[in-house]
Amino acid sequence: MAPPSSSVFPLELLERYGVPPHRCAMPNLGPVENRPFTDAHYQEVLSSFRRRPDERLAVYVHVPFCHVRCLYCACDTTVTHSVEKVDQYLDALEREMDMVTRLVGRGRKLDQLHVGGGTPNHLNEPQLARLMEILEYHFELSSNTCASIECNPRRASVGQLELLYGLGFRRISLGVQDLNADVQRAIGRVQSLNMVRDVYLTAREVGFENVNLDLVYGLPFQTQRSFLETLEQILELAPDRAACFSYAHDPSTRPHQHAINVNQLPSAAEKLGLFQNAVEAFTKAGYRWVGLDLFVRETDELFDAQREGRLYRNAIGYTTMPSTQVLAFGPSGIGEVGDALMQNEPDLRVWQKRVNSGHLPVAWGRQLSEIDRRRRDAMLYLMCNLQLPASSATDLEQEYSRLCRNAEHGLVEVSDAGIRVTSKGRYLLRGLCAEQDELVDWGSSQWRFRVPI
């Protein structure tokens, strides 16, 4: 699919649909009917889930540590070199899992496990082994569990990669972001192509079944030419999947981003052009564009699922799992159980204090009404499968009509069967969905630019 020229998009469209990708995964919609979502409500949700022992389950663990703060980062993380501080985090993580599994039942089977951050491989080898021991005590992991982890290539040694594979991880995502030296210096993340290549090839040799690379576009000093060079170098490595995330500059909420000179950032049109280059480069190399910002091989199960209209996105990422149940652990962990969405306290100290005092550390949550769930399911389906059958829009006339109006801009095509996103509309898909309802922005998060590594 050839990308449209950025001139095709009027400035008004770019401003209207340019949703900041770092917006909170579950925005603070406030209390529902003056009833805030507390740890007591979370306990009710978890207890209800216990009565469905056969329902499929995923777990997300947030590791909130980095050895240095990258200037572009929009994630909840803490810079530390203290082994004791990480050990205390693991103590609290174990207590949190104790509390949750007492309610949902210990030993439930996991279909999916994802360890993100922060920088998960900031943990030393004994701490990584302990993390898996904690998980295996509380849940049943097997060879059928899809276990994935995010790693900073600057922290990855041969021994660490071998350990991670031995612990059961089969998918690994390496944070590259950009390979241009000027861009790397501007964002405080210097890593050579040779180093990235060595770590990538080592992961292959160790036996990881899926090695993914993460990129970020919209960074200072990025140009069409420099980013094309990065894309060419990435394609030479031939990753199984590649994510291309949008940088969001918001120093009001991420003060460390003040160190980035806004005059060195590409304009909105230039930024769109960078992503268009990524789409063209990956598709010419035989990859397929899935969802918002992911590129996969044609043989990938995610591409098959998108073609067949069964791709889904949960609090971990794109998946073919038919269930939405995700238990989240660690500060800022995002989960969904039953008809409830929730997020843990993002501050490490607050999260730890809550857990150590015997309380579930929920900071935000919402029990979805039937119309909330239908609206969110419809928009997630549109986001994942690029279409919305008219039959899925029952009782959503306002949202459906608003989407149909985008046909005049060439972003969607409307027929009696429903709505289909055009090749042009794909570039503004996040904004199209987020415009419908703030609940949908949860579905376009995590995706909310969780790329600290």
Secondary structure by P-SEA (a helix, b strand, c coil): ccccccccccaaaaaaccccccccccccccccccccccaaaaaaaaaaaaaaccccbbbbbbbccccccccccccbbbbbccaaaaaaaaaaaaaaaaaaaaaacccccccbbbbbccccccccaaaaaaaaaaaaaccccccccbbbbbbccccccaaaaaaaaaacccbbbbbbccccaaaaaaacccccaaaaaaaaaaaaaacccbbbbbbbcccccccaaaaaaaaaaaaaacccbbbbbbbbbbcccccccccccccccccaaaaaaaaaaaaaaaaaacccccccbbbbccccaaaaaaaaccccccccccccccccbbbbbccccccccccccccccccaaaaaaaaaaccccccccccccaaaaaaaaaaaaaaacccccccccccaaaaaaaaaaccccccccccccbbbbccccccaaaaaaaaacaaaaaaaccccccccc
